[in-house]
Structure formats: structure tokens, C-alpha cells
Amino acid sequence: MSFGILSPDPTPKTTTNRDLPAMVDIDDLKDRFLNMEFDSKGFKLDAQRAIKIAQATGNELPCYTDPKHPQLQATHALLASLASGRRLPIDFPKLGGMVVDGGKAVTLSAPVPLDVELTGRTHLHDIYDKTGRSGRMVFLVARMEIYGPDETLLAITDSRMVIREKPTS
């Protein structure tokens, strides 16, 4: 069974390795898709729901659980659950193989307030591949930057997708 990335371009650039079938060139994907915003979505994080999530994940800090706290804010777990409307740019090539969630990462620049309008803007931050015993895997890192009502960057969430060859058995 071969693993490949299908491209809408009838003559995609390919890279070869004597152990791997021809595949779309990762550098070409980077040139075409990295750092181009492909989605923007508004969010309003409900304070009561955020408190329940904080409690459910064992977070006991008052800034996450006390509704009267002056800086009541979203937890990392809540921010990691936010999703843009699109996972990839509309013209991104179809990927062959099995898609697996490769994990999430959240970086705070400032507390993310609740019950206010926020904006998430998403772009592909990184595209890379690795080859190992299980074959070639392609990693896509979609980065959502979360901005407050005054356009201040509050947080960055990275979502990784891993595409790997389907097992033969």
C-alpha cells in the first residue's frame, strides 16, 4: 500500500527516496501555505462554563474558579478546546493516509477574559515530515492567535495533525 499526498495540481512537485514512493514536496507546501491566515472566528467564552471546566480539570486557582475574582479568566484546557471554522486552507491538497491528532499547546500572552468578544485568527505555522520505522509522517501545525476586543494578542493555540501511512494489516 502506498502513502502519498494527493494534490489538485496535475503536475505536483515531488520528492523521492529509494525507500519511499513519490510525495508532494514539503518545501512547496511551506512556500504556498505557511503564515497565510485562512480563518477568522469570533468567540465569547461563558464564565459559568469556564468555571465548570476549570473545576472538572482539577484547577482550584481563584482566577479560574471564583466568579467574583477581578481577573476571572479562561484556563489552558478551555483555550485548547477552541476550534476555528476550517482546519486547513480551502485550497490545501488532500492528504492520503491516516490523520491523527498530534496534540495541542497553549501559550498565554495575557489573561484571557470571559464574557467578552474575542477573535481567533488561524494560519499554518509549520509543515514538516519525519521518516521512521512506521514510514513517513507529515506534521501540520495550525496556529490560532486569540485577540481581545482591543486587538491585543492574548493567547496562541497550536494544534498538530499527523498524517501517517495506513498500516498494511
C-alpha positions as a printed NumPy array, in Angstrom:
array([[  0.   ,   0.   ,   0.   ],
       [  1.457,   3.358,  -0.891],
       [  1.256,   6.54 ,   1.142],
       [  1.028,   9.772,  -0.732],
       [ -0.3  ,  13.267,  -0.619],
       [ -2.769,  13.972,  -3.385],
       [ -2.613,  17.381,  -4.968],
       [ -5.154,  19.226,  -7.113],
       [ -2.202,  20.317,  -9.27 ],
       [ -1.853,  17.704, -12.069],
       [  1.938,  18.116, -12.041],
       [  2.84 ,  18.414,  -8.359],
       [  6.436,  18.774,  -7.322],
       [  7.656,  15.517,  -5.832],
       [ 10.49 ,  14.265,  -3.729],
       [ 11.783,  10.739,  -3.932],
       [ 13.725,   8.398,  -1.714],
       [ 14.631,   4.875,  -2.744],
       [ 12.543,   3.561,   0.182],
       [  9.526,   5.852,  -0.303],
       [  7.05 ,   6.462,  -3.101],
       [  6.964,   9.915,  -4.709],
       [  5.286,  12.502,  -2.481],
       [  4.385,  16.155,  -2.612],
       [  7.333,  18.359,  -1.733],
       [  7.067,  19.691,   1.843],
       [  9.04 ,  22.81 ,   0.873],
       [  6.494,  23.54 ,  -1.86 ],
       [  3.654,  23.258,   0.689],
       [  5.527,  25.622,   3.004],
       [  6.016,  28.157,   0.211],
       [  2.339,  28.037,  -0.716],
       [  0.616,  27.865,   2.688],
       [  2.729,  28.911,   5.68 ],
       [  1.696,  32.018,   7.627],
       [ -1.314,  32.803,   5.43 ],
       [ -4.427,  33.448,   7.519],
       [ -7.182,  31.112,   6.336],
       [ -9.812,  31.54 ,   9.03 ],
       [-11.126,  34.115,  11.483],
       [-13.764,  33.309,  14.073],
       [-15.388,  35.17 ,  16.941],
       [-15.673,  33.654,  20.42 ],
       [-17.365,  34.664,  23.629],
       [-16.324,  32.379,  26.474],
       [-19.105,  31.899,  29.014],
       [-17.87 ,  32.449,  32.59 ],
       [-20.057,  29.751,  34.187],
       [-18.967,  27.15 ,  31.629],
       [-15.318,  28.189,  32.045],
       [-15.571,  27.756,  35.831],
       [-17.055,  24.272,  35.398],
       [-14.253,  23.301,  33.021],
       [-11.634,  24.604,  35.465],
       [-13.194,  22.596,  38.305],
       [-13.543,  19.474,  36.155],
       [ -9.86 ,  19.605,  35.224],
       [ -8.795,  19.995,  38.863],
       [ -7.819,  23.647,  38.646],
       [ -8.545,  25.299,  42.005],
       [ -6.954,  28.717,  41.495],
       [ -9.443,  31.521,  42.226],
       [ -8.636,  33.334,  38.949],
       [-10.237,  30.316,  37.185],
       [-12.945,  29.265,  39.668],
       [-14.167,  32.302,  41.63 ],
       [-16.848,  34.239,  39.7  ],
       [-16.079,  37.34 ,  41.8  ],
       [-12.334,  37.297,  41.089],
       [-11.257,  40.576,  39.41 ],
       [ -9.283,  38.687,  36.734],
       [-11.529,  35.685,  36.124],
       [-10.033,  34.051,  33.045],
       [-10.017,  31.038,  30.742],
       [ -7.887,  28.003,  31.562],
       [ -5.432,  26.418,  29.157],
       [ -7.805,  23.463,  28.789],
       [-10.649,  25.705,  27.64 ],
       [ -8.407,  27.569,  25.197],
       [ -7.069,  24.289,  23.761],
       [-10.667,  23.245,  23.001],
       [-11.357,  26.268,  20.781],
       [-11.509,  25.476,  17.093],
       [-11.614,  27.635,  14.02 ],
       [-14.219,  27.108,  11.344],
       [-11.678,  25.495,   8.98 ],
       [ -8.924,  23.035,   9.781],
       [ -6.835,  23.837,   6.69 ],
       [ -6.811,  26.401,   3.874],
       [ -9.562,  25.764,   1.334],
       [ -7.097,  25.006,  -1.479],
       [ -4.753,  22.821,   0.599],
       [ -4.093,  19.472,  -1.132],
       [ -5.944,  16.37 ,   0.063],
       [ -3.746,  14.241,   2.285],
       [ -3.509,  10.497,   1.948],
       [ -3.062,   8.175,   4.895],
       [ -4.466,   8.253,   8.406],
       [ -4.933,  11.584,  10.184],
       [ -4.207,  11.567,  13.912],
       [ -4.468,  14.376,  16.458],
       [ -0.859,  15.261,  17.282],
       [ -1.639,  17.3  ,  20.395],
       [ -2.261,  20.867,  21.423],
       [ -0.172,  23.594,  23.007],
       [ -1.325,  26.864,  24.573],
       [  0.841,  29.917,  25.225],
       [ -0.608,  32.854,  27.135],
       [  0.483,  36.427,  26.482],
       [ -2.066,  37.831,  28.913],
       [ -5.093,  36.566,  30.866],
       [ -7.937,  35.642,  28.513],
       [-11.071,  37.311,  29.89 ],
       [-14.506,  35.72 ,  29.916],
       [-17.834,  37.067,  28.637],
       [-16.168,  39.426,  26.131],
       [-15.825,  39.227,  22.356],
       [-12.604,  37.509,  21.283],
       [-11.281,  36.83 ,  17.797],
       [ -9.309,  33.772,  16.741],
       [ -7.218,  34.021,  13.559],
       [ -5.755,  30.813,  12.171],
       [ -2.82 ,  30.085,   9.869],
       [ -0.499,  27.156,   9.199],
       [  2.53 ,  27.784,  11.374],
       [  4.649,  24.78 ,  10.379],
       [  4.692,  21.848,   7.969],
       [  7.328,  19.149,   8.299],
       [  7.847,  15.437,   7.855],
       [  9.673,  12.631,   9.606],
       [ 10.528,   9.168,   8.421],
       [ 10.885,   6.274,  10.806],
       [ 10.158,   2.595,  11.197],
       [  6.451,   3.162,  10.615],
       [  7.081,   5.108,   7.403],
       [  6.76 ,   8.762,   6.546],
       [  4.65 ,  11.08 ,   8.68 ],
       [  3.658,  14.621,   7.735],
       [  3.012,  17.111,  10.547],
       [  0.798,  20.183,  10.134],
       [  0.732,  22.829,  12.867],
       [ -2.325,  25.104,  12.714],
       [ -1.857,  28.163,  14.918],
       [ -4.777,  30.197,  16.227],
       [ -3.92 ,  33.596,  17.651],
       [ -6.588,  34.818,  20.073],
       [ -7.131,  38.56 ,  20.296],
       [ -9.125,  40.614,  22.789],
       [-11.683,  43.303,  21.926],
       [ -8.885,  45.893,  21.65 ],
       [ -6.882,  43.637,  19.23 ],
       [ -4.323,  42.736,  21.921],
       [ -2.82 ,  39.272,  21.427],
       [ -3.904,  37.227,  24.446],
       [ -3.011,  33.633,  23.61 ],
       [ -1.694,  31.287,  20.957],
       [ -3.006,  27.756,  20.5  ],
       [ -1.169,  25.27 ,  18.302],
       [ -2.982,  22.174,  17.031],
       [ -0.929,  19.434,  15.411],
       [ -2.225,  16.981,  12.837],
       [ -0.133,  13.953,  11.964],
       [ -0.735,  12.123,   8.692],
       [  0.832,   8.695,   8.509],
       [  0.795,   5.728,   6.214],
       [ -2.067,   3.332,   6.772],
       [ -0.903,   0.035,   8.298],
       [ -0.89 ,  -2.872,   5.837],
       [ -2.617,  -5.219,   8.27 ]])
